[in-house]
Structures are given as structure tokens and as C-alpha cells.
């Protein structure tokens, strides 16, 4: 969550860091601010609300500087107010600081500082950390040394950035758990909390390691660890097309990313299928390891959790390998029973999800094999897992995830087929399944033609008081993701469950006006799904069925029918069914005037527990 930006160089730093924040809006925020150097003083301009509120302030007076930092905040400690917005000064107004994450021992530090006479202007843990750094700075050490020593006193997950009115050529940054990326330019350097903010200015980036402090000037980048030992600076080249971080003519990033899914499927498969139709996964464990694994634990949050359920479906159906899926936020507190021969798979778009990262570290302590399925190269989960498979989905900007889900399911499918291939599972036609996967992108393109139909259906039911999402088998897992999309961006209450569970309680909520969207892509379960449709219809509910193009049964019980291509393997048809559900959520939200790319109360990358 939260956006961090910083720039030092010959251009107008205030304009550049504001532009960087605009490119980080997808992370979710409720206030924003800028700190810059002006004739030897640090000026801070900040305001609660969207970035245009900050822009109004910046426009009132021409502001020009060659060094600036900026921040967009998602409230944790203290509400979204002007006073709580970042940046924050220290007690002496010699430094200004911005910060992502949480300082867990801020109350103890605050009380200690108040006892020494410090006064605070906000309710934030960030201001406390700024005062701690200010105390160290008063001892006469360089600003980077003050930051390093202060970090030894801070406990929690953070990425923080500091500027000083004394050492006016430096920006100092420290990282522990929350992401931070440095950008290396020609006669200018910069930083941000995510790579898209840097792409207009440089393609050379340095992913900061944890427990490190970086100092950037116009002409240099240096990094030390918390013990003061110099660390190597290793830029990597980013070859993303800049337009991949822009809307590309679509009204919203979410709509663009829905339409990108055929290409994302191709990207997820790219380089992973050889000319003989076999799966190649060079990033995973050696082949002998797969004969030792007796259980899989998939650990994830939100959309990634729903992708994990599809993984469980595949691992158990194809491999007969016992698989459990855990919510990351509950995993540690359930005192999980972990077999030494088990595998823990961590699924995360950002690779920085705090709950998932905490679960990963527990598994590492227990010496469990760990495998990451992530999108962001250089992210914490990618670096800390024993092995990592990248989804290759490209940057996803909208808070509501769409293409990342599809890519995650594709990668988990490849992994299941790879294990079947290594173990030579009897009865599993890996070559046939791989051939079907290679057809999936073209079939997803066919699903894009469903948008107009879904727009019309959305218009009919946009005022529904409640929407059920139901299914059996893989359709039940996809139903959870379809429901999440509608509640995330359209703010409509949903009830989601396996269709057979309706009669055990949720059926009491059905009345005229209530809509039920059923996934019915699996032929062997379709008759039972139709029976569940009749239960809803008999109580006045409206039925929308998402089924395959060869289904002749479901239409008899449905008010509206959406058809996706028939696949040999039903779970692939179920995966395709998420596309019309995404269109449905998008167009309901658009018709109802909701803020789609940055829905209320939500953030893209949740880096606090």
C-alpha cells in the first residue's frame, strides 16, 4: 500500500515526485504530501484526500527544487487527516521523513520521547520514527548514520525515506519488509515503492534488500547494512513497455487488465512448454524432490487464495496429492502441523503481502521447502522462498486483481502437470493437457466478445440488493473470486458458497430482486447445479448461468445464460468463466458511478498484517 517517491537531480524535483505519486495511485491512499528543499529549509506540503487536493496546494505557489520526496498514505495509525499525512518533521525540523509500514514499538518510543520533552503534531508512528532519527542526528553524525542507528531502535515492517536541511544533496532510505526500489539515472537518481513510478525516468533499478540503508545523490548510490558494512549496488534492467503501466485507451485500468488476459495466458506459458509438449519449469526443485513431497500447503490472501483453491483442485485431482489452502492471516495462529516432507507454496501478486510473508518466514523457521508464485521480480517473497515461479503477468495497476488471478491459476496448472510428468503419473495425459493449455489464450479472446452481453446484464441488475455466486467443483472456487470482484468495486453484498450449501442456511436470504450467478461449466455436475438453480428460482430469485457453449440443459432453469468455450478439461472452462464475471462486476460498478481502480478502503499491496 502507500506510495513513496523521491528524486535528486537537475530537473524540478517537486514535479517529478508528484508524477511518481500519480503512477502509484493504484496502491490505494487517503492523503498525500511532498517535502522539498527551498533556500536551505525543508518545506512540507500535504493534504488529506486524493492527489488533486495536493495538486491544488502545489499550484498556489510556484515550487522548484532539485531534491524532493513525496508520499501517498493509507491510514494505519491515526485517521486520514492533514496532520497525519506524510511527510513528518523531527522535533527540530532539521529532517523530513516519509514511511510505509508499521513501527510496532512506537508507543514505547513515543513515551520515552515525551519524557524528554518532545511534542508531537500527529497520531502517527511515522512521526515518532522521525523524532528518533532526529535525536540521532543531533549527535553530529551524517544523516545516513543517524538513519542507520535509529533503525536499530525501530521494530516493525517499514520502508522510510529521509531528507535533511543540512546535507542538502542526499536522500537516505531504509528498508525492512516494505518494498523500496532505487532508480539509477544519468546525473540524477530517484527512488519509489514500486517500479512503474520509475519507468518514465530510468530503466535501471536496484531492488533494496531488507535491513539496509541507501544514500542517493545526483551522481551516486551507496548501500550499507544495519551494521554499517558496505553492500553491492546491482542495478537490473527493466524492459516493461511504458504503455503497460498506462491505461492504453481504456476507461479504467481494470478494464484494460481484463482484456489483457489472453496475452497474460501466453506470457505465463512462454518458455515453459518445449517442442515435444512437455512442461519445462527451470525455477523449481530438482526432479527427485517431487518424489519426497507428501503434502502441499498453499498459503495466500484474497484473490491469490482463490487461485490457491484452484491449485488444490488440480493437485488432488491430477496428482492425488493432499493439499490444504490457508488464509495467510490465519496460518501462523493455527499452529499448523507441518510435515518435514511437505511443500509450502506462497501465492502473491506483489510478493510483498505482509501476512503471506510472515507465514513464509514461519515455514522457513520450521525448515519446510518453500515455493513462491509471484508477479514482481525482486519482491520479498520471490527472494526469500527456496524457489520461485514468476507469473509473468506484467504490472497490474487496478486494486481489484483480474489478470494476476488468471496467471496464478495457469502457473499452478503448469506446476501440477510438471509434477505429474516427473512422477509419470498413470492415467495423466500431460501432453494432452498441455495442448489444451496452449489453446486457452485463443479461447479467452473469444470470451472478450461477451463484454457487450455482460454490460446489458449489468444494466438490468445493477440495483440488486444481494448477489449469490454459486457452483460446484472448480466452479465453486471461481464463484468466490467472482463474488470478491463485485463486492470490491461495486460495493454490492454477496453470498458465495458451493451450490449444495444453499439449503443449509443461505437459501433464507433469497427473495424477489436477489440475483444468483451460477457457474455450471462442469458437465458431470450440471444436473445437480440445475437443481440448485430451481431452489433459488422457486423463491423468487433471478438466475444467471455461466456455462459452456455445448450445454443444452442449464438454459431451462436460467433467466440469462452466458457461454464460454468448452474445454476438454472442465477446470479450464471454469477458469474462463471468471472473465464474464469480471465484466459483470466492472459494468455494475461503472453504471453505479463507483471508483473502480481505487475502491474505497482497499489497497493494492497490503504490506501490514
C-alpha positions as CSV (number, residue, x, y, z in Angstrom):
1,X,0.0,0.0,0.0
2,X,1.1,3.7,0.2
3,X,3.3,5.3,-2.3
4,X,6.9,6.5,-1.8
5,X,8.7,8.8,-4.3
6,X,12.0,10.6,-4.3
7,X,14.2,12.5,-6.7
8,X,17.6,14.3,-6.7
9,X,18.9,15.9,-9.9
10,X,18.8,18.8,-12.2
11,X,15.1,18.7,-13.1
12,X,12.2,20.1,-11.0
13,X,12.1,17.5,-8.2
14,X,8.6,18.6,-7.0
15,X,7.0,18.0,-10.4
16,X,8.8,14.6,-10.7
17,X,7.8,13.2,-7.3
18,X,4.2,14.3,-7.8
19,X,4.2,12.5,-11.2
20,X,5.6,9.4,-9.4
21,X,2.8,9.5,-6.9
22,X,0.3,9.7,-9.8
23,X,1.8,6.5,-11.2
24,X,1.4,4.9,-7.7
25,X,-2.2,5.8,-7.2
26,X,-3.2,2.1,-7.8
27,X,-1.6,1.2,-4.4
28,X,-4.5,2.9,-2.5
29,X,-4.2,6.0,-0.3
30,X,-6.2,8.6,1.6
31,X,-3.8,11.6,1.9
32,X,-0.6,12.8,0.2
33,X,2.3,15.2,0.7
34,X,5.6,16.5,-0.6
35,X,8.8,17.7,1.2
36,X,11.4,19.6,-0.7
37,X,14.4,21.9,-0.1
38,X,13.8,25.6,-0.5
39,X,16.7,28.0,0.2
40,X,18.1,25.8,2.9
41,X,14.8,25.0,4.5
42,X,12.6,21.9,4.2
43,X,9.1,22.8,3.0
44,X,6.3,20.3,3.6
45,X,3.0,20.5,1.7
46,X,0.4,17.8,2.5
47,X,-3.3,17.3,2.4
48,X,-5.9,14.6,3.2
49,X,-7.9,13.3,0.2
50,X,-6.9,12.5,-3.4
51,X,-3.8,13.7,-5.2
52,X,-5.7,16.6,-6.8
53,X,-6.2,18.1,-3.4
54,X,-2.4,18.2,-3.0
55,X,-2.1,19.5,-6.6
56,X,-4.3,22.5,-5.7
57,X,-1.9,23.4,-2.9
58,X,1.2,23.0,-5.1
59,X,-0.3,25.2,-7.8
60,X,-0.9,28.1,-5.4
61,X,2.8,28.9,-5.3
62,X,5.5,28.0,-7.9
63,X,7.7,25.4,-6.2
64,X,11.0,24.4,-7.6
65,X,13.7,22.3,-6.1
66,X,16.4,19.8,-7.1
67,X,15.6,17.4,-4.3
68,X,12.2,16.2,-3.1
69,X,10.4,13.3,-1.5
70,X,6.6,12.5,-1.6
71,X,4.2,10.1,-0.1
72,X,0.6,8.9,-0.5
73,X,-0.7,7.4,2.7
74,X,-3.2,4.7,3.6
75,X,-4.1,5.3,7.2
76,X,-3.0,2.9,9.9
77,X,-2.1,5.0,13.0
78,X,-4.4,7.9,13.1
79,X,-7.2,8.9,10.7
80,X,-6.8,10.4,7.2
81,X,-6.2,14.0,8.2
82,X,-3.9,16.8,7.1
83,X,-1.9,16.5,10.3
84,X,-1.4,12.7,9.9
85,X,-0.4,12.9,6.3
86,X,3.3,12.5,5.4
87,X,5.9,13.9,5.4
88,X,6.7,14.5,9.1
89,X,9.4,16.6,10.7
90,X,11.6,15.6,13.6
91,X,11.5,17.7,16.8
92,X,14.0,20.2,15.4
93,X,12.6,20.4,11.8
94,X,16.0,19.5,10.5
95,X,14.7,16.4,8.7
96,X,11.5,15.3,7.0
97,X,10.5,11.7,6.6
98,X,8.0,9.5,4.8
99,X,7.3,5.9,5.7
100,X,5.4,2.8,4.6
101,X,4.6,0.0,7.1
102,X,4.2,0.0,10.9
103,X,6.6,0.8,13.7
104,X,5.4,-1.8,16.2
105,X,7.2,-0.3,19.3
106,X,6.1,3.3,18.5
107,X,4.2,3.6,21.8
108,X,7.2,2.8,23.9
109,X,9.3,5.2,21.8
110,X,6.7,7.9,22.0
111,X,6.5,7.8,25.8
112,X,10.3,7.8,26.0
113,X,10.5,10.9,23.8
114,X,7.7,12.7,25.5
115,X,9.5,12.2,28.8
116,X,12.5,14.0,27.2
117,X,10.3,17.0,26.2
118,X,9.3,16.0,22.6
119,X,6.0,17.3,21.3
120,X,4.0,15.6,18.5
121,X,1.8,17.1,15.9
122,X,0.2,13.8,14.7
123,X,-1.1,10.5,15.9
124,X,1.3,8.6,13.6
125,X,4.0,6.1,14.3
126,X,5.9,7.7,11.4
127,X,6.4,11.0,13.3
128,X,7.7,9.0,16.2
129,X,10.3,7.4,13.9
130,X,11.2,10.8,12.6
131,X,11.9,12.1,16.1
132,X,14.1,9.0,16.8
133,X,16.1,9.8,13.7
134,X,16.3,13.5,14.7
135,X,17.7,12.5,18.1
136,X,20.5,10.5,16.5
137,X,21.1,13.4,14.0
138,X,21.6,15.8,16.9
139,X,24.7,13.8,17.9
140,X,26.5,15.3,14.9
141,X,26.7,12.2,12.7
142,X,25.9,12.1,8.9
143,X,22.2,11.7,8.1
144,X,22.7,8.2,6.7
145,X,24.4,7.2,10.0
146,X,21.6,8.8,12.0
147,X,19.1,6.7,10.0
148,X,21.1,3.5,10.4
149,X,21.3,3.9,14.2
150,X,17.7,4.9,14.5
151,X,16.7,1.7,12.6
152,X,18.4,-0.3,15.3
153,X,15.8,1.2,17.7
154,X,12.8,0.6,15.5
155,X,10.8,-2.6,15.5
156,X,8.4,-3.5,12.7
157,X,8.0,-3.5,9.0
158,X,8.9,-0.3,7.2
159,X,10.4,1.5,4.3
160,X,11.4,5.0,5.2
161,X,12.9,7.9,3.3
162,X,14.6,11.0,4.9
163,X,16.0,14.3,3.8
164,X,17.9,16.9,5.8
165,X,18.2,20.7,5.6
166,X,21.9,20.3,6.5
167,X,23.1,17.7,4.0
168,X,21.0,19.0,1.1
169,X,22.4,16.8,-1.6
170,X,21.3,13.5,0.0
171,X,18.2,11.3,0.1
172,X,18.5,8.5,2.6
173,X,16.3,5.4,2.6
174,X,16.0,2.3,4.8
175,X,14.1,-0.9,4.3
176,X,12.7,-3.7,6.5
177,X,10.0,-5.8,4.9
178,X,8.2,-3.0,2.9
179,X,9.3,-2.7,-0.7
180,X,11.7,0.1,-1.9
181,X,13.3,0.4,-5.3
182,X,16.1,2.8,-6.3
183,X,16.3,4.2,-9.8
184,X,19.7,4.9,-11.4
185,X,19.9,7.7,-14.0
186,X,22.4,10.0,-15.8
187,X,23.3,12.8,-13.4
188,X,20.1,12.1,-11.4
189,X,18.9,9.3,-9.1
190,X,15.5,8.5,-7.6
191,X,13.5,6.0,-5.6
192,X,10.0,4.7,-5.3
193,X,7.9,2.0,-3.6
194,X,7.2,0.3,-6.9
195,X,8.9,0.1,-10.3
196,X,6.2,1.7,-12.5
197,X,6.9,5.1,-10.9
198,X,10.5,5.0,-12.1
199,X,9.9,3.8,-15.7
200,X,9.5,7.3,-17.3
201,X,12.9,8.3,-16.0
202,X,15.1,5.2,-15.9
203,X,15.1,1.5,-16.8
204,X,18.0,0.7,-14.4
205,X,16.7,-0.1,-10.9
206,X,18.1,-1.5,-7.7
207,X,15.8,-3.6,-5.5
208,X,16.8,-2.8,-1.9
209,X,17.5,-5.7,0.3
210,X,16.0,-5.9,3.8
211,X,17.8,-4.3,6.8
212,X,19.7,-1.9,4.5
213,X,20.2,1.8,4.3
214,X,20.7,3.5,0.9
215,X,22.1,7.0,0.2
216,X,21.4,8.6,-3.1
217,X,22.8,11.9,-4.6
218,X,22.8,13.2,-8.1
219,X,25.8,11.1,-9.0
220,X,26.0,8.2,-6.6
221,X,24.1,5.4,-5.0
222,X,25.5,3.6,-2.0
223,X,24.1,0.9,0.4
224,X,25.1,-0.4,3.8
225,X,23.6,-2.9,6.1
226,X,22.5,-2.1,9.6
227,X,25.9,-2.9,10.9
228,X,27.4,-0.3,8.6
229,X,29.0,-2.8,6.1
230,X,29.0,-1.6,2.5
231,X,26.8,-3.7,0.2
232,X,27.0,-4.2,-3.5
233,X,24.8,-2.0,-5.7
234,X,23.5,-4.2,-8.5
235,X,21.1,-2.5,-11.0
236,X,18.8,-4.6,-13.1
237,X,17.3,-3.5,-16.4
238,X,13.5,-3.4,-16.7
239,X,12.2,-3.9,-20.2
240,X,8.5,-3.4,-19.5
241,X,6.8,-1.3,-22.2
242,X,5.9,2.0,-20.6
243,X,2.4,1.7,-22.0
244,X,1.9,-1.4,-19.9
245,X,1.7,0.9,-16.9
246,X,-0.8,3.2,-18.6
247,X,-4.5,2.8,-19.4
248,X,-3.9,2.4,-23.2
249,X,-7.2,4.0,-24.2
250,X,-9.4,2.0,-21.8
251,X,-11.6,4.0,-19.3
252,X,-10.1,2.1,-16.4
253,X,-7.0,0.0,-15.6
254,X,-9.3,-2.8,-14.5
255,X,-11.0,-3.0,-17.9
256,X,-7.6,-2.9,-19.7
257,X,-6.3,-5.7,-17.5
258,X,-9.4,-7.9,-18.1
259,X,-8.7,-7.5,-21.8
260,X,-5.1,-8.3,-21.3
261,X,-5.8,-11.8,-20.1
262,X,-5.4,-13.7,-23.4
263,X,-1.9,-12.2,-23.7
264,X,-1.2,-12.9,-20.0
265,X,-2.0,-16.6,-20.5
266,X,0.5,-16.6,-23.4
267,X,3.1,-14.9,-21.2
268,X,2.5,-17.3,-18.3
269,X,3.1,-20.2,-20.7
270,X,6.0,-18.6,-22.5
271,X,9.3,-20.6,-22.3
272,X,7.6,-23.3,-20.2
273,X,6.5,-25.8,-22.9
274,X,9.0,-27.5,-25.1
275,X,8.6,-28.6,-28.7
276,X,7.5,-32.0,-27.5
277,X,4.7,-30.6,-25.5
278,X,6.4,-31.2,-22.2
279,X,6.4,-28.7,-19.3
280,X,9.7,-27.0,-18.5
281,X,10.0,-25.3,-15.1
282,X,13.6,-24.4,-14.6
283,X,12.9,-22.4,-11.5
284,X,11.6,-25.3,-9.3
285,X,13.3,-28.1,-7.3
286,X,15.2,-30.9,-8.8
287,X,13.1,-33.8,-10.0
288,X,14.0,-36.1,-7.1
289,X,12.4,-33.7,-4.6
290,X,9.0,-34.2,-6.0
291,X,9.1,-37.9,-5.1
292,X,9.6,-36.9,-1.4
293,X,6.8,-34.4,-1.0
294,X,3.8,-35.9,0.7
295,X,1.6,-32.8,1.2
296,X,1.2,-29.3,-0.2
297,X,0.1,-26.3,1.8
298,X,-0.9,-23.3,-0.3
299,X,-0.9,-20.0,1.6
300,X,-2.3,-16.8,0.2
301,X,-4.7,-13.9,0.7
302,X,-7.8,-12.6,-1.2
303,X,-7.6,-13.3,-4.9
304,X,-4.4,-15.3,-4.6
305,X,-6.2,-17.5,-2.0
306,X,-8.9,-18.2,-4.6
307,X,-6.2,-19.1,-7.1
308,X,-4.8,-21.4,-4.5
309,X,-8.1,-23.2,-4.2
310,X,-7.9,-24.0,-8.0
311,X,-4.4,-25.3,-7.3
312,X,-5.8,-27.6,-4.6
313,X,-8.4,-28.8,-7.1
314,X,-5.7,-29.7,-9.6
315,X,-3.1,-31.2,-7.2
316,X,-5.7,-33.5,-5.7
317,X,-7.5,-34.4,-8.9
318,X,-4.4,-34.9,-11.1
319,X,-1.7,-35.9,-8.6
320,X,-3.8,-37.4,-5.7
321,X,-1.5,-35.2,-3.6
322,X,-3.2,-34.0,-0.3
323,X,-3.4,-30.2,-0.5
324,X,-4.6,-27.6,2.1
325,X,-5.2,-24.0,1.3
326,X,-4.7,-21.4,4.1
327,X,-5.6,-17.8,4.6
328,X,-2.2,-16.2,5.2
329,X,-3.5,-14.1,8.1
330,X,-4.7,-17.3,9.9
331,X,-1.8,-19.6,9.1
332,X,0.6,-18.8,11.9
333,X,-2.0,-18.6,14.6
334,X,-3.4,-22.0,13.8
335,X,-0.1,-23.6,14.9
336,X,-0.1,-25.5,11.6
337,X,1.1,-29.1,11.6
338,X,3.9,-29.2,9.0
339,X,5.4,-32.4,7.8
340,X,9.2,-32.3,7.0
341,X,8.2,-33.7,3.6
342,X,5.6,-31.1,2.8
343,X,5.9,-28.2,0.4
344,X,4.6,-24.7,1.2
345,X,3.5,-22.6,-1.8
346,X,3.1,-18.9,-1.3
347,X,0.9,-17.1,-3.9
348,X,1.1,-13.3,-4.1
349,X,0.8,-10.8,-6.9
350,X,3.0,-8.2,-5.3
351,X,5.3,-10.6,-3.5
352,X,5.1,-8.2,-0.5
353,X,1.9,-9.2,1.2
354,X,2.7,-8.9,4.9
355,X,0.6,-11.8,6.1
356,X,1.9,-14.2,3.4
357,X,5.5,-13.0,4.1
358,X,5.0,-13.8,7.8
359,X,3.7,-17.3,7.0
360,X,6.7,-17.8,4.7
361,X,9.1,-16.9,7.5
362,X,7.4,-19.4,9.9
363,X,7.9,-22.2,7.3
364,X,11.5,-21.2,6.9
365,X,12.0,-21.5,10.6
366,X,10.4,-25.0,10.5
367,X,12.7,-25.9,7.6
368,X,9.8,-26.6,5.2
369,X,10.5,-26.4,1.5
370,X,9.1,-23.1,0.1
371,X,8.0,-22.2,-3.4
372,X,6.8,-18.7,-4.4
373,X,4.3,-17.9,-7.2
374,X,4.6,-14.2,-7.6
375,X,4.5,-11.5,-10.3
376,X,7.1,-9.0,-9.1
377,X,10.7,-9.7,-9.7
378,X,12.9,-8.8,-6.7
379,X,10.0,-8.8,-4.2
380,X,10.4,-10.1,-0.7
381,X,8.6,-13.4,-1.3
382,X,10.4,-14.0,-4.5
383,X,13.8,-13.6,-2.8
384,X,13.0,-15.4,0.4
385,X,11.4,-18.6,-1.0
386,X,13.7,-21.5,-1.8
387,X,12.4,-21.4,-5.4
388,X,10.1,-19.0,-7.2
389,X,8.0,-19.2,-10.4
390,X,7.1,-15.8,-11.8
391,X,3.6,-15.4,-13.3
392,X,5.0,-13.1,-16.0
393,X,1.7,-11.1,-15.9
394,X,3.3,-7.7,-16.2
395,X,2.3,-4.8,-13.9
396,X,-1.2,-4.9,-12.5
397,X,-2.4,-1.4,-11.6
398,X,-6.1,-1.8,-10.6
399,X,-6.6,-2.6,-6.9
400,X,-9.1,-5.3,-7.9
401,X,-7.0,-8.1,-9.3
402,X,-8.0,-9.7,-12.6
403,X,-5.1,-10.8,-14.8
404,X,-3.0,-11.8,-11.8
405,X,-5.6,-14.4,-10.8
406,X,-5.6,-16.0,-14.3
407,X,-1.8,-16.1,-14.4
408,X,-1.6,-17.6,-10.9
409,X,-4.0,-20.4,-11.9
410,X,-2.1,-21.0,-15.1
411,X,1.2,-21.3,-13.2
412,X,-0.3,-23.7,-10.6
413,X,-1.7,-25.8,-13.5
414,X,1.8,-25.9,-15.1
415,X,3.2,-27.0,-11.8
416,X,0.7,-29.8,-11.3
417,X,1.4,-31.0,-14.8
418,X,5.1,-30.8,-14.3
419,X,4.9,-32.9,-11.1
420,X,2.7,-35.4,-13.0
421,X,5.3,-35.5,-15.7
422,X,8.2,-36.1,-13.3
423,X,6.4,-38.8,-11.4
424,X,5.0,-40.3,-14.6
425,X,1.5,-40.4,-13.0
426,X,-0.5,-43.2,-14.5
427,X,-3.6,-42.1,-16.4
428,X,-2.5,-38.5,-16.7
429,X,-2.0,-37.3,-20.3
430,X,0.3,-34.4,-19.7
431,X,0.8,-33.8,-23.4
432,X,-3.0,-33.6,-24.0
433,X,-3.4,-31.3,-21.0
434,X,-0.6,-29.1,-22.2
435,X,-2.1,-28.9,-25.7
436,X,-5.4,-27.7,-24.1
437,X,-3.5,-25.1,-22.1
438,X,-1.9,-23.7,-25.3
439,X,-5.4,-23.2,-26.7
440,X,-6.6,-21.3,-23.7
441,X,-5.4,-17.8,-24.8
442,X,-7.4,-18.1,-28.0
443,X,-10.5,-19.2,-26.0
444,X,-10.0,-16.3,-23.6
445,X,-10.1,-13.9,-26.6
446,X,-13.5,-15.4,-27.5
447,X,-14.6,-14.6,-24.0
448,X,-13.8,-10.9,-24.6
449,X,-16.7,-10.9,-27.0
450,X,-19.0,-11.4,-24.0
451,X,-18.5,-7.9,-22.7
452,X,-21.5,-6.4,-24.5
453,X,-23.8,-9.1,-23.2
454,X,-22.4,-8.6,-19.6
455,X,-22.9,-4.9,-20.0
456,X,-26.6,-5.4,-20.7
457,X,-27.0,-7.9,-17.9
458,X,-25.2,-5.5,-15.5
459,X,-27.7,-2.7,-16.6
460,X,-30.6,-5.0,-15.7
461,X,-29.4,-6.0,-12.3
462,X,-27.3,-3.0,-11.2
463,X,-29.7,-2.2,-8.3
464,X,-29.8,-5.8,-6.9
465,X,-29.7,-5.9,-3.1
466,X,-27.7,-9.1,-2.9
467,X,-25.9,-11.4,-5.4
468,X,-25.2,-15.0,-4.8
469,X,-22.2,-16.6,-6.6
470,X,-22.5,-20.4,-6.6
471,X,-21.1,-23.5,-8.3
472,X,-19.8,-27.0,-7.7
473,X,-16.3,-28.4,-8.2
474,X,-13.9,-25.8,-9.8
475,X,-16.9,-23.6,-10.4
476,X,-17.3,-23.2,-6.6
477,X,-13.8,-21.9,-6.4
478,X,-14.3,-19.4,-9.3
479,X,-17.5,-18.3,-7.6
480,X,-15.5,-17.0,-4.7
481,X,-13.4,-14.8,-7.0
482,X,-16.4,-13.6,-8.9
483,X,-18.1,-12.5,-5.7
484,X,-14.9,-10.7,-4.5
485,X,-14.8,-8.6,-7.7
486,X,-18.4,-7.5,-7.3
487,X,-18.1,-6.5,-3.6
488,X,-14.7,-4.9,-4.1
489,X,-15.6,-2.4,-6.8
490,X,-19.4,-2.2,-6.9
491,X,-19.9,-2.4,-3.1
492,X,-22.9,-4.9,-3.5
493,X,-23.3,-7.5,-0.8
494,X,-22.6,-11.0,-2.0
495,X,-23.1,-14.5,-0.7
496,X,-20.8,-17.1,-2.1
497,X,-20.6,-20.8,-1.4
498,X,-20.7,-24.3,-3.0
499,X,-24.2,-24.5,-4.6
500,X,-25.1,-27.5,-2.5
501,X,-24.7,-25.5,0.7
502,X,-27.6,-23.2,-0.2
503,X,-30.2,-25.3,1.5
504,X,-28.2,-25.3,4.8
505,X,-28.9,-21.7,5.5
506,X,-28.1,-19.1,2.8
507,X,-31.4,-20.0,1.0
508,X,-33.2,-18.0,3.6
509,X,-31.8,-14.8,2.0
510,X,-33.4,-15.4,-1.4
511,X,-36.3,-13.2,-2.2
512,X,-37.5,-11.3,-5.3
513,X,-34.8,-9.0,-6.5
514,X,-31.9,-11.2,-5.4
515,X,-29.7,-12.4,-8.2
516,X,-27.8,-15.7,-8.2
517,X,-24.9,-16.3,-10.6
518,X,-24.2,-20.0,-11.1
519,X,-21.1,-21.5,-12.6
520,X,-22.1,-24.6,-14.5
521,X,-19.2,-25.5,-16.7
522,X,-18.6,-29.0,-15.4
523,X,-20.8,-31.5,-17.3
524,X,-20.8,-34.2,-14.7
525,X,-22.1,-31.8,-12.0
526,X,-24.5,-29.8,-14.2
527,X,-27.7,-31.7,-13.3
528,X,-27.1,-31.0,-9.6
529,X,-26.4,-27.4,-10.3
530,X,-29.6,-27.1,-12.2
531,X,-31.5,-28.5,-9.2
532,X,-29.9,-25.8,-7.0
533,X,-31.0,-23.2,-9.6
534,X,-34.6,-24.4,-9.2
535,X,-34.3,-23.9,-5.4
536,X,-33.4,-20.3,-5.9
537,X,-35.9,-19.7,-8.7
538,X,-38.8,-21.2,-6.7
539,X,-38.2,-18.5,-4.1
540,X,-38.3,-15.6,-6.5
541,X,-34.6,-15.2,-7.2
542,X,-33.1,-14.4,-10.6
543,X,-30.7,-16.9,-12.2
544,X,-27.7,-16.0,-14.3
545,X,-25.9,-19.1,-15.6
546,X,-22.3,-19.2,-16.8
547,X,-21.8,-22.4,-18.7
548,X,-20.1,-23.8,-21.8
549,X,-21.2,-23.4,-25.4
550,X,-22.3,-27.1,-25.7
551,X,-24.6,-27.0,-22.7
552,X,-28.3,-27.7,-23.6
553,X,-29.5,-28.2,-20.0
554,X,-28.9,-25.1,-18.0
555,X,-30.9,-22.6,-20.1
556,X,-34.1,-24.3,-19.0
557,X,-33.6,-23.0,-15.4
558,X,-32.0,-19.7,-16.1
559,X,-33.1,-16.1,-16.8
560,X,-29.8,-15.3,-18.6
561,X,-27.1,-17.6,-20.0
562,X,-23.5,-16.8,-20.7
563,X,-21.5,-19.3,-22.6
564,X,-17.7,-19.8,-22.6
565,X,-15.8,-22.2,-24.8
566,X,-15.9,-25.9,-24.0
567,X,-12.6,-27.3,-22.9
568,X,-11.6,-31.0,-22.7
569,X,-10.6,-30.3,-19.1
570,X,-13.5,-28.7,-17.2
571,X,-11.3,-26.7,-14.8
572,X,-10.1,-24.7,-17.9
573,X,-13.7,-23.8,-18.8
574,X,-14.3,-22.8,-15.1
575,X,-11.2,-20.6,-15.3
576,X,-12.6,-18.9,-18.5
577,X,-15.9,-18.2,-16.7
578,X,-14.2,-15.7,-14.4
579,X,-13.9,-13.3,-17.4
580,X,-17.7,-12.7,-17.8
581,X,-17.9,-12.4,-14.0
582,X,-15.2,-9.7,-14.1
583,X,-17.0,-7.9,-16.8
584,X,-20.2,-8.1,-14.8
585,X,-18.6,-6.6,-11.7
586,X,-16.9,-3.9,-13.8
587,X,-20.0,-2.7,-15.6
588,X,-22.2,-2.8,-12.5
589,X,-19.6,-0.6,-10.8
590,X,-19.3,1.7,-13.8
591,X,-23.1,2.1,-14.2
592,X,-23.4,2.9,-10.4
593,X,-20.6,5.5,-10.6
594,X,-18.2,3.7,-8.3
595,X,-14.5,4.4,-8.2
596,X,-13.2,1.3,-9.9
597,X,-9.4,1.4,-9.9
598,X,-9.1,2.6,-6.4
599,X,-12.1,1.3,-4.5
600,X,-12.8,2.7,-1.1
601,X,-11.0,1.3,2.0
602,X,-8.7,-1.0,-0.1
603,X,-5.1,-1.0,-1.2
604,X,-3.2,-2.9,-3.9
605,X,-0.3,-4.3,-1.9
606,X,-1.2,-4.9,1.7
607,X,2.2,-4.6,3.5
608,X,0.9,-4.6,7.1
609,X,-0.7,-7.5,9.0
